[in-house]
Amino acid sequence: MAVQLKPEQEERLQQLAAQAGVTADVYLQQQVDSLLEYQEDLAAAVKRGDEDIAAGRLLANEEVFARIERRLKDR
């Protein structure tokens, strides 16, 4: 697969790779792996949320905010 980068993107990529101490190819592969993992985790979280909704496992906004406030006060 080939990806065409704008010159400014390629320059930024080169700078970030240099800061990380790796080549631009290695840096880009690492970042793609990270992005794919994030997207997979996000899709799984959305699926779990959809399943919770379908099963009726919901909280009203007021209850969510009340729980947050209690946790903040308990600190």
Buried (B, 14 or more C-beta within 10 A) or exposed (E): EEEEEEEEEEEEBEEBBEEEEBEBEEBBEEBEEEEEEEEEEEEEEEEEEEEEEEEEEEEEEEEEEEEEEEEEEEE
